[in-house]
Amino acid sequence: MTGLRIKPLDALLALKSDKRLRPALGPLDLVFLGIGGIVGTGIFVLTGVAAAEHSGPALIISFLMCGFACSLAALTYAELASMVPVAGSAYTYTYATMGEVMAWIMGWNLVLEYAVSAAAVASGWSGYFTGIFTTLGFPLPDMLTKVPQDGGFVNLPAVVIVLVVTGMLYIGLRESARFNNVLVVVKLAALALFIALATPAVDAQNWSPFMPNGFAGVASGAALVFFAFFGFDAVSTAAEETRNPNRDLPIGIIGSLVICTVIYMIVGIVLTGVAPAAELNNAEPVAYALRRIGYNFGSALVAVGAIAGMTTVLIVFIYGQTRIFFVMSRDGLLPEALSRLHPKYQTPHVVTLITGLGVALIGGFFKLGAIAELANIGTMFAFMLVAIGVMILRRAKPDAARPFRCPAVWVVGPLAILSIGFLMFSLPQLTWIRFVVWSAIGAAVYLAYGRHRSPLGKRSANA
């Protein structure tokens, strides 16, 4: 049956050399790549919305819930990433465990995590960028900074930053990784500055009531701030470009997630202690909190850190999307041109340009609104399939080399599925409807194109 076309692990590990990417990354690069993807729009924007509308001061519990669920998923990701050190992330793992149809659906839904989320991040980047100019007394015209639905013509800063990042990735990851590492340091310094300045101003009365909307509010808040944990899985898309993937991928995945979870919890405690949760429902809650206690200059520095943070997220998301399309093309599920490498830079230049232009158009001309929740459900779906996949491989390939083994996999795997499933069911019904429709469209594309053109499909047809 078509749906049971499973790509053998040996085939994944024996790719032709002319279709492999150049290894250039070490463990520190991978940790920074993960932090670059995780710390960004979520902590700088969604934190305030979650506190004001859902969790209240119990935001820290929402972060803890997400961190717990993602930590379990990270352990399963780390095992599969060390077993299958090729580009493609959850898409590749699904292909090796659950077959071609599920792999296609996985890859299709990862577009929600990477490309759509990148467009949302670009819009947030533009908001902070234009805000700095307004603060300096040089407001930029609405026609060039707002989308048509908001009375403008194009969100030009969003378009420009996406194209700049696309150009960097076109030239090569090593150069992008250096730039990413610098920006990660900048945004972590900005968050450290916020914690240092705001902690003395914490008023414990702001933490009461701790759960204004009960546990249901904490759960719905966790489902929203799940967006803030995107990125750690993008480390696994860098497998082919990692010098020692079996050792370094688990370090990058788990290390970046643990660091970011701790940062989020500290920021959440301080943020809700400095200002009542109801006041944090704005586009820049961290910067607002500092202005509220009189640190205008510190607020401006945090805004710069936010811009740096969102830039690193853009790098990670656009990078991850191009690598997933690259591998799907190499597998025959998308046109072959998408897996061509640049003769000089050895990067997938065609798919990089197409992805960048698509993200730029979405970020420049569309209001995304509930897209964050749609991105969340697509990502949660990916995490659940990876957890299922690691257990399938434990049964199907018990003797396969596992440089990193998920501890207590028959406990961790089901817990990952249950905890992430709980967060999924905390999302609105409309999000579920959109998710099903998007998946159905993807299935139709597969049936019309990829089913007949993949190497496994051709072998089935000739059998």
C-alpha positions as CSV (number, residue, x, y, z in Angstrom):
1,M,0.0,0.0,0.0
2,T,1.2,3.5,-0.8
3,G,0.8,4.7,2.8
4,L,3.2,1.9,4.0
5,R,6.1,3.0,1.8
6,I,8.8,3.3,4.5
7,K,12.2,4.7,3.7
8,P,14.8,2.4,5.1
9,L,17.3,3.9,7.6
10,D,20.2,2.6,5.4
11,A,18.8,4.6,2.5
12,L,18.6,7.8,4.5
13,L,22.2,7.4,5.7
14,A,23.6,6.6,2.2
15,L,22.7,9.7,0.2
16,K,24.6,10.6,-2.9
17,S,27.5,13.0,-2.1
18,D,26.4,15.5,-4.7
19,K,23.1,15.9,-2.9
20,R,24.5,16.3,0.7
21,L,24.9,19.6,2.4
22,R,28.3,20.8,3.6
23,P,29.1,20.1,7.4
24,A,30.1,23.3,9.2
25,L,28.4,23.4,12.6
26,G,29.6,22.3,16.1
27,P,27.7,21.8,19.4
28,L,27.8,25.5,20.4
29,D,26.5,26.5,17.0
30,L,23.6,24.1,17.5
31,V,22.8,25.4,21.0
32,F,22.8,28.9,19.7
33,L,20.7,27.9,16.7
34,G,18.1,26.5,19.1
35,I,18.2,29.5,21.4
36,G,18.0,31.7,18.3
37,G,14.8,30.0,17.3
38,I,13.2,29.7,20.7
39,V,13.7,33.1,22.3
40,G,11.9,35.6,20.2
41,T,8.3,36.6,19.4
42,G,6.9,34.4,22.2
43,I,8.8,36.0,25.1
44,F,8.7,39.5,23.7
45,V,5.1,39.6,22.5
46,L,2.8,36.7,23.4
47,T,3.9,36.7,27.1
48,G,1.7,39.7,27.7
49,V,-1.3,38.4,25.9
50,A,-1.1,35.1,27.7
51,A,-0.9,36.8,31.1
52,A,-3.6,39.3,30.5
53,E,-6.2,37.1,28.8
54,H,-5.5,33.6,30.1
55,S,-3.0,32.7,32.8
56,G,-2.5,35.8,34.9
57,P,0.5,35.6,37.3
58,A,0.3,31.8,36.8
59,L,2.0,32.4,33.5
60,I,5.0,30.7,35.1
61,I,2.9,27.5,35.3
62,S,2.0,27.8,31.7
63,F,5.6,28.0,30.8
64,L,6.4,25.1,33.0
65,M,3.7,23.0,31.3
66,C,5.1,23.8,27.9
67,G,8.7,23.2,29.0
68,F,7.7,19.8,30.5
69,A,5.9,18.7,27.3
70,C,8.7,20.0,25.0
71,S,11.4,18.4,27.2
72,L,9.8,15.0,26.7
73,A,9.5,15.7,23.0
74,A,13.1,16.9,22.9
75,L,14.3,13.5,24.3
76,T,12.6,11.6,21.5
77,Y,13.8,14.2,18.9
78,A,17.3,13.7,20.2
79,E,17.2,9.9,19.8
80,L,15.9,10.1,16.2
81,A,18.2,12.9,15.3
82,S,21.2,10.9,16.4
83,M,20.0,7.8,14.5
84,V,19.1,9.7,11.3
85,P,21.6,12.5,11.0
86,V,20.3,13.9,7.7
87,A,18.3,17.1,7.0
88,G,14.6,17.1,7.3
89,S,13.7,17.0,11.0
90,A,10.3,15.4,11.9
91,Y,9.6,14.8,8.2
92,T,12.6,12.5,7.8
93,Y,11.9,10.6,11.0
94,T,8.2,10.0,10.0
95,Y,9.3,8.7,6.6
96,A,11.6,6.1,8.3
97,T,8.9,5.0,10.8
98,M,5.4,5.6,9.6
99,G,5.7,5.7,5.8
100,E,5.4,8.1,2.9
101,V,1.9,9.4,3.3
102,M,2.4,10.4,7.0
103,A,5.8,11.9,6.1
104,W,4.1,14.1,3.5
105,I,1.4,15.2,5.9
106,M,4.2,15.9,8.4
107,G,6.2,18.0,6.0
108,W,3.1,19.8,4.8
109,N,2.2,20.8,8.4
110,L,5.7,21.8,9.2
111,V,5.1,24.7,6.8
112,L,2.8,26.0,9.5
113,E,5.6,25.9,12.0
114,Y,8.3,27.4,9.9
115,A,7.1,29.5,6.9
116,V,3.9,30.9,8.4
117,S,5.5,31.5,11.8
118,A,8.4,33.3,10.1
119,A,5.9,35.7,8.5
120,A,4.3,36.3,11.9
121,V,7.8,37.0,13.3
122,A,8.6,39.4,10.5
123,S,5.4,41.4,11.3
124,G,6.4,41.5,15.0
125,W,9.9,42.6,14.0
126,S,8.4,45.4,11.9
127,G,6.4,46.6,14.9
128,Y,9.4,47.0,17.2
129,F,11.4,48.5,14.3
130,T,8.9,51.2,13.6
131,G,8.3,51.7,17.3
132,I,11.9,52.8,17.8
133,F,11.6,55.3,15.0
134,T,8.4,56.7,16.5
135,T,10.1,57.0,19.9
136,L,13.0,58.9,18.3
137,G,10.5,61.3,16.7
138,F,10.7,60.0,13.2
139,P,7.5,58.0,12.6
140,L,7.5,56.0,9.4
141,P,4.5,56.4,7.1
142,D,1.6,54.0,7.6
143,M,1.4,53.2,3.9
144,L,4.8,51.5,4.1
145,T,4.5,49.9,7.5
146,K,1.0,48.5,7.7
147,V,-0.8,45.8,5.7
148,P,-3.8,46.7,3.5
149,Q,-6.3,45.4,6.2
150,D,-4.9,48.0,8.6
151,G,-5.1,50.9,6.1
152,G,-1.6,50.7,4.6
153,F,-0.2,49.3,1.4
154,V,2.7,47.0,2.4
155,N,4.5,46.2,5.6
156,L,7.9,47.1,4.0
157,P,10.1,46.5,7.0
158,A,8.8,43.0,7.3
159,V,9.5,42.4,3.6
160,V,13.0,43.8,3.8
161,I,14.1,41.8,6.9
162,V,12.9,38.6,5.3
163,L,14.8,39.3,2.1
164,V,18.0,40.2,4.0
165,V,17.8,36.9,6.0
166,T,17.1,35.0,2.8
167,G,20.2,36.5,1.2
168,M,22.3,35.4,4.1
169,L,21.0,31.8,3.9
170,Y,21.6,31.9,0.1
171,I,25.3,32.6,0.7
172,G,25.7,29.9,3.3
173,L,24.8,28.7,6.7
174,R,28.3,29.1,8.3
175,E,28.1,32.9,7.7
176,S,24.5,33.0,8.9
177,A,25.4,31.0,12.0
178,R,28.1,33.5,13.0
179,F,25.6,36.3,12.6
180,N,22.9,34.3,14.5
181,N,25.3,33.7,17.4
182,V,26.0,37.4,17.8
183,L,22.3,38.2,17.8
184,V,21.6,35.5,20.4
185,V,24.1,37.1,22.8
186,V,22.4,40.5,22.2
187,K,18.9,39.3,23.0
188,L,20.0,37.3,26.0
189,A,21.8,40.4,27.3
190,A,18.6,42.4,26.8
191,L,16.6,39.9,28.9
192,A,19.3,39.9,31.5
193,L,19.1,43.7,31.7
194,F,15.3,43.5,32.1
195,I,15.6,41.0,34.9
196,A,18.3,43.1,36.7
197,L,16.4,46.3,36.4
198,A,12.9,45.0,37.1
199,T,13.5,42.5,39.9
200,P,13.9,45.2,42.6
201,A,10.6,46.7,41.6
202,V,8.6,43.5,41.9
203,D,5.4,44.0,44.0
204,A,4.1,40.7,45.4
205,Q,0.5,42.1,45.4
206,N,0.6,41.9,41.6
207,W,0.7,38.1,41.9
208,S,-2.8,38.0,43.5
209,P,-5.1,36.5,42.4
210,F,-2.5,34.0,41.1
211,M,-5.0,32.1,38.8
212,P,-7.7,34.6,37.9
213,N,-9.2,32.2,35.3
214,G,-8.5,28.9,37.1
215,F,-6.6,26.0,35.7
216,A,-8.5,26.2,32.4
217,G,-6.9,29.7,31.9
218,V,-3.5,28.3,32.7
219,A,-4.0,25.5,30.1
220,S,-5.2,27.9,27.4
221,G,-2.3,30.2,28.2
222,A,0.1,27.3,27.8
223,A,-1.5,26.4,24.5
224,L,-0.8,30.0,23.4
225,V,2.7,30.4,24.7
226,F,3.6,27.1,23.1
227,F,4.5,29.3,20.2
228,A,7.4,30.6,22.4
229,F,9.0,27.2,22.4
230,F,9.2,26.8,18.6
231,G,12.8,26.4,17.4
232,F,14.5,23.6,19.4
233,D,13.4,21.1,16.8
234,A,14.9,23.2,14.0
235,V,18.3,22.1,15.4
236,S,17.6,18.6,14.0
237,T,17.1,20.1,10.5
238,A,20.8,21.0,10.6
239,A,21.9,17.4,10.9
240,E,23.7,17.2,7.6
241,E,25.5,20.4,8.2
242,T,26.8,19.2,11.7
243,R,30.3,18.0,11.9
244,N,29.6,15.3,14.6
245,P,25.8,14.9,14.5
246,N,25.5,11.8,16.7
247,R,27.1,13.6,19.6
248,D,26.2,17.2,19.0
249,L,22.5,17.1,18.0
250,P,21.3,15.9,21.4
251,I,23.5,18.6,23.0
252,G,22.0,21.3,20.8
253,I,18.3,20.2,21.1
254,I,18.2,19.5,24.9
255,G,20.7,22.2,25.9
256,S,18.8,25.0,24.1
257,L,15.4,23.9,25.4
258,V,16.5,23.7,29.0
259,I,18.3,27.2,28.9
260,C,15.2,28.8,27.3
261,T,12.7,27.2,29.7
262,V,14.6,28.6,32.7
263,I,14.8,32.1,31.1
264,Y,11.1,32.1,30.3
265,M,10.1,31.2,33.9
266,I,12.4,33.9,35.4
267,V,11.1,36.5,33.0
268,G,7.5,35.4,33.6
269,I,7.9,35.8,37.4
270,V,9.5,39.2,37.2
271,L,7.1,40.5,34.5
272,T,3.9,39.7,36.3
273,G,5.4,41.0,39.5
274,V,6.3,44.4,38.0
275,A,2.8,45.1,36.5
276,P,-0.7,43.8,36.9
277,A,-1.4,41.1,34.4
278,A,-4.2,43.1,32.8
279,E,-1.8,45.9,31.8
280,L,0.5,43.5,29.8
281,N,-1.8,43.0,26.9
282,N,0.2,45.0,24.4
283,A,2.7,44.4,21.6
284,E,5.8,45.0,23.8
285,P,5.1,43.8,27.3
286,V,8.7,43.5,28.4
287,A,9.6,47.0,27.2
288,Y,6.3,48.4,28.7
289,A,7.1,47.0,32.1
290,L,10.5,48.8,32.2
291,R,8.8,52.1,31.1
292,R,6.2,51.6,33.8
293,I,8.9,51.7,36.5
294,G,10.8,54.6,34.9
295,Y,13.5,52.9,32.9
296,N,12.9,54.5,29.5
297,F,16.4,54.0,28.2
298,G,16.4,50.4,29.5
299,S,13.1,49.9,27.7
300,A,14.7,51.1,24.4
301,L,17.6,48.7,24.9
302,V,15.2,45.8,25.4
303,A,13.4,46.9,22.2
304,V,16.8,46.5,20.4
305,G,17.2,43.1,22.0
306,A,13.7,42.2,20.8
307,I,14.6,43.1,17.2
308,A,17.8,41.0,17.6
309,G,15.7,38.1,19.0
310,M,13.2,38.2,16.2
311,T,16.0,38.3,13.6
312,T,17.5,35.1,14.9
313,V,14.1,33.5,14.9
314,L,13.7,34.4,11.3
315,I,17.0,32.9,10.5
316,V,16.1,29.6,12.2
317,F,12.6,29.4,10.8
318,I,13.4,30.2,7.2
319,Y,16.5,28.0,7.4
320,G,14.4,25.1,8.7
321,Q,11.7,25.5,6.1
322,T,14.2,25.5,3.2
323,R,15.9,22.3,4.5
324,I,12.6,20.5,4.8
325,F,11.6,21.4,1.3
326,F,15.1,20.4,0.1
327,V,14.7,16.9,1.6
328,M,11.1,16.5,0.3
329,S,12.4,17.4,-3.2
330,R,15.3,15.0,-2.9
331,D,12.8,12.3,-2.0
332,G,10.8,13.1,-5.2
333,L,7.7,14.5,-3.3
334,L,8.4,18.0,-4.7
335,P,10.0,19.1,-8.0
336,E,13.7,18.1,-8.4
337,A,14.8,21.7,-9.0
338,L,14.2,22.5,-5.3
339,S,17.1,20.2,-4.2
340,R,19.7,21.7,-6.6
341,L,22.8,23.1,-4.8
342,H,24.5,26.3,-5.7
343,P,27.8,25.5,-7.5
344,K,29.7,28.0,-5.3
345,Y,28.0,28.2,-2.0
346,Q,26.7,24.6,-1.9
347,T,23.3,25.8,-0.5
348,P,19.8,24.9,-1.8
349,H,19.6,28.3,-3.5
350,V,16.4,27.7,-5.5
351,V,14.2,26.6,-2.6
352,T,15.8,29.3,-0.4
353,L,14.7,32.1,-2.8
354,I,11.2,30.6,-3.2
355,T,10.7,30.3,0.6
356,G,12.0,33.7,1.3
357,L,9.8,35.3,-1.3
358,G,6.8,33.5,0.0
359,V,7.4,34.5,3.6
360,A,8.0,38.1,2.5
361,L,4.7,38.2,0.7
362,I,2.8,36.8,3.6
363,G,4.5,39.1,6.1
364,G,4.2,42.2,3.9
365,F,0.5,41.9,2.9
366,F,-1.4,39.8,5.4
367,K,-2.6,40.1,9.0
368,L,-1.9,36.8,10.6
369,G,-4.1,37.0,13.7
370,A,-5.0,33.4,14.7
371,I,-2.2,32.0,12.6
372,A,-0.1,31.6,15.7
373,E,-2.6,29.1,17.0
374,L,-2.6,27.3,13.6
375,A,1.2,27.2,13.8
376,N,0.9,25.7,17.3
377,I,-1.3,22.9,16.3
378,G,0.9,22.0,13.3
379,T,3.9,21.9,15.6
380,M,2.2,19.9,18.3
381,F,1.2,17.3,15.6
382,A,4.8,17.0,14.6
383,F,6.0,16.5,18.1
384,M,3.5,13.8,18.7
385,L,4.4,11.9,15.6
386,V,8.1,12.0,16.5
387,A,7.3,10.5,20.0
388,I,5.3,7.7,18.2
389,G,8.1,7.2,15.8
390,V,10.8,6.6,18.4
391,M,8.7,3.9,20.0
392,I,8.0,2.3,16.6
393,L,11.7,2.2,15.8
394,R,12.5,0.7,19.2
395,R,10.3,-2.3,18.2
396,A,11.1,-2.4,14.5
397,K,14.9,-1.7,14.7
398,P,15.9,-2.8,18.2
399,D,19.6,-3.3,17.2
400,A,20.0,-0.1,15.2
401,A,22.8,2.2,16.4
402,R,21.5,4.8,18.9
403,P,24.3,7.2,19.9
404,F,21.7,8.9,22.1
405,R,19.0,6.8,23.7
406,C,15.8,8.4,25.1
407,P,15.7,7.3,28.8
408,A,12.7,5.3,29.9
409,V,11.3,5.6,26.4
410,W,8.1,3.6,27.2
411,V,7.4,6.2,29.9
412,V,8.7,9.3,28.2
413,G,7.1,8.6,24.8
414,P,3.5,8.2,26.1
415,L,3.9,11.1,28.5
416,A,5.0,13.3,25.6
417,I,2.0,12.3,23.5
418,L,-0.4,12.8,26.4
419,S,1.0,16.2,27.5
420,I,1.2,17.6,24.0
421,G,-2.2,16.2,23.2
422,F,-3.6,18.0,26.3
423,L,-2.3,21.3,25.0
424,M,-3.7,20.6,21.5
425,F,-7.2,20.1,22.9
426,S,-6.9,23.4,24.7
427,L,-6.8,25.2,21.4
428,P,-10.0,26.7,19.9
429,Q,-12.3,24.5,17.7
430,L,-11.8,26.8,14.7
431,T,-8.0,26.1,14.8
432,W,-8.8,22.4,14.6
433,I,-11.0,23.0,11.6
434,R,-8.3,25.0,9.8
435,F,-5.8,22.3,10.6
436,V,-7.9,19.5,9.1
437,V,-8.5,21.6,6.0
438,W,-4.8,22.4,5.6
439,S,-3.9,18.7,6.0
440,A,-6.6,17.7,3.5
441,I,-5.2,20.1,0.9
442,G,-1.7,18.7,1.5
443,A,-3.0,15.1,1.0
444,A,-4.6,16.2,-2.3
445,V,-1.3,17.6,-3.5
446,Y,0.5,14.4,-2.6
447,L,-2.0,12.2,-4.4
448,A,-1.7,14.4,-7.5
449,Y,2.1,14.7,-7.6
450,G,4.4,13.1,-5.0
451,R,2.8,9.7,-4.9
452,H,3.8,9.0,-8.5
453,R,7.3,10.6,-8.5
454,S,9.0,9.4,-5.3
455,P,11.6,6.7,-5.8
456,L,9.6,4.4,-3.5
457,G,6.5,5.1,-5.6
458,K,8.3,4.3,-8.8
459,R,9.5,1.0,-7.4
460,S,6.0,0.1,-6.3
461,A,4.7,0.9,-9.7
462,N,7.3,-1.3,-11.4
463,A,6.9,-4.2,-9.0
